[in-house]
Amino acid sequence: MIVVKAGGRVIKNSLQNLIDSIISYNGKLIFVHGGGDIVTEYSKRMGIEPIFVTSPEGIRSRYTTREELDVYVMAMALINKNIVTALNTRGKLAIGISGADAAIVKANRKKRIMIIDERGKKRIIDGGYTGKIYEVNANLLNSISNVFDYIILSPIAIDISEGTMLNVDGDQMAFSVASAIKADTLVILSDVKGVLQNGEIVKKISKDEAEEFAKKVGAGMNRKILMSSEAVKNGVKKVIISSGLEKDAINKALNGEGTVIE
């Protein structure tokens, strides 16, 4: 089985192409979707101004307040059910869930996070309602996949100790799920065609080369490369980073377009 993850920009700009590509793939898959741009849009409609913070590593991410968590869950549910409806009306058997359903994905709420403030100084603030995944129920996911063609999974986890849902990073969700089920392939569909070096796509990176490559690229991509290397070490056969903005993006990635980490 393969795991496919599509980021928010891909979901917003190329959803129909993605649905066509899921249907054309000949096999079972777990599809992890983002949707940050849509969450931002809905938050603003509801009078909630989104807050973004930057980590010391230069990664910009959403700061999830209790108020925005509600919007995040609503928006992700809408995206999830729209994808499921599109697949089921075309003769496939798809189920849409979040990591909170049946406690499939457990996470701990980040109590504190370090950010770079507007003055360029490091500062520790309350962690809000974002989480770090520590457990994925692989047996349950495999059981569900025996019944359904596709599992559509939104990046929401459950914090058992605090009794709350949490916003978890979509990449973190995809890498955690793929590692737990020992996926044949994890496809990361982004708004770029792969890892770029001197303007050219790097076709292959071994898990041992990942750390060196990560030093040469931007904050978002370096994290993907390092997480890919870790996933391969944890039993995923290979990770492919490719563009999700083209037609039949999944099969194109599986057929060699993008960067392969193995």
N, C-alpha and C positions, 0 to 999 in steps of 0.2 A: 504494500500500500504506500501511496505517496501523500505528502502533506504539501499544500500550496498556501502561500500567504500573499495577499495583495494589500498594499498600503492605501491610505486614505485618498491620495491623489489619483491613484489608479481606479479605485472604486468610483470616485466622483466623475472621472473623465472617460472611463472605458468599461463601464459595468456590463453593457450588452455584449461587447466583444468577449469579456471574461466568461459570461454565462454560456455563450456559444462554444468557447474553448473547453469549459468544464464538460459540456455534453459530448464534444468530439473526442475527449480523452477516453480511451478504451480501458477502463479499470476503476477500482475503488479509490476514493480520495477523501481527505479531510481538508476543507477549505477554511482557512483562518482569514477573516476580513478585518480591515481597519475601518476608518471613517471619521478621522479627526476633523477634516474640513467641514463635514456635514454637522458634526457636533458643535463646532464653532458657529456655524450658520444658525442652528436652532437655539443655541445659547443667546445669541444676540437678539433673535426674534422675541425671546422671553425676557429681555431686559437684563440679562446676565453677561457682564463683560468678561470674556475668557482671559485667564492669566497664564502666561508662559514664563518658565524659568530656564536658566542656562546653568548646566553643571560645570564644575571646574575643567572637565574634559572637552567642553565646548558643545555639548549636546543640548539642544533646545527641546523642551517637552512641556506638555500641558500640566498645570498645577490644578489638581482636582479638589475643589471645596465640596462640602456636603451638598450644597445647592446644585453645583454643576454635576456631581455624581448622578443625581436624578435625571438630568438632561442627557448625560452620557449613556445611561442605561436605556432610556427611551429611544434615543437616536440609533443606538446599536441594535436594539430589537427591531426597529423599523427596517434598517438595512438588511438584517438577517432574514426577516420574513419576506421581504421583497425578492431576495435571491432564491429562497426556498420556493416561493410561489412560481417564479419564472421557470425553475427546473421541473417542478411537479406538473405544471401545465404542458410541459413538452415531453411527458411520458416517462420521466425519471422518478425514482423514489428517493427523495431528499428529506432530511430532518435538520431543523435549525435549533441549536442550543447555545447556551453560554457555559463558561467554565463553572458557574455557580450551580447549574442544574446537576442534581445528584452529587454535588460536591466533586465534580470531575477534576477541576483544577483548584487547588488550595494555595493560598498566598498569605503572607503576613503583611499587615499594613506597615508602611514605612513610618516610623514614629518621628524621625527627624531626617531631613535631607540637607546637603550642602549645596549652596548656589553661589553664583557670582552676581552681586547686586549691581545697581545702576552706576555705582562708583568704581566698579571693577574689583571690589573686595569680596573675599570669601565670607559667607555668612551661613549659619545654620538656622533653619526655620522648621516649623511643624511640617510633617510629611503629607498632610492632607489625606485623601482617600486613594492613593496609589499603592500598589502592592508588589511584592517580590514573590514569585512562584517557588514553592518548595515541594509540591507533590502533584503528580498527574496520575489519574486512575486509568492506566493503560488497558487493563483487563476489560473495563466497562466500555471504553472506546472501541476496542476490538470486537466486543459482543454486539455493539450497535452497528458496526460496519458489516457484520454478518447479515444484517437485516436490510440495511439501506445502501443505496448506491453511493450517496454522498452525505457526509456530515458537514454542515455549515456551522462554524464555531466563532462566536464573537468573543473579543478579548476582555471578558469580565471574569474575575475569579472570586472565590469566597474566602473570607477570613472567619474561620470557625470560632476562634477565641473571642472576637469582638462582635460576631454576629452581623456582619455587613458584607455587601458586595464591594469589590474594588476594581478600579481601572488598572489594567495591566497593559504594558507595552505589547503591541501586536507581534513584533519580532520575538520578544521574550516568550509569548504564548506559543508561537509556531515552533521555535527551537525546543522549548520544553516538551511539547507534544510529540514532535518528531523523535526526540531523544528517548522519550518514555516508550514509544511503540516500536523503536528501532526501525524507522521508516527506510524504505529502499532509497527514496529521494525526497529532499526538501527543496521546493522551488520558491524562491523569494522574488516576487514580482514588484519591481520598483518603477520609478519614472526615469531611470537611466538604463542603459543597455548592458551594464555589467560594471566590473571594476576597471577603471581607466587608468592607464599609465602613459604619459606623454601623448595623450589624445587617442591612444589605441586601447581596444578592449583586451584585457589579459584573459586568455582562454582557459588557463589552468593554474591553480595554486594548490600545492600540497599542504596538508595540515601543519607540517613543520615549517613551511615558508610563511604561514599566515601572519605571525607576529611581525616579521620584517615588512611585509606588504602593508600591514595596518599602520605603520609609521609614515607611510608615503601618501595616504589619502585623507579625505576630510573626516570630521568627527562622526557623521552618521554612517558612512561606509566602513570606517575602520572597526566600528562596533559590530557590524554585520559580518565582517571577515573573521574577527576573533570568536564570535558566537558560532560561526560556521565551523571553524576549526574544533571548537569544544564539542559541537554536535557530532562531528565525524569521530572524534575520540570516544564519544559515548555510544557509538554503534550505528549512527546514520551512515549509510553507504556513501552518499555524496550530497552536497548542497550546490544548487545552481542559483546564481544571482543574475537576473535577466530583466528585460523590459516587459511591463504589463500593459503598455499602451498600444500594442500592435494586435492585429487579428491573430487568433489562435496562439496566444502567448504561451500557454502551457506546453503544447506540443512543440512549439519552436524552441522553448528552453530545453525540453527533454531531448530534442534532436541536435543540440549543440550550440544554440545561440546564447550568448552571455558568458559568464565566468563560472567555472566548475571548481569547487573545493572538495578534494577527496584524499 
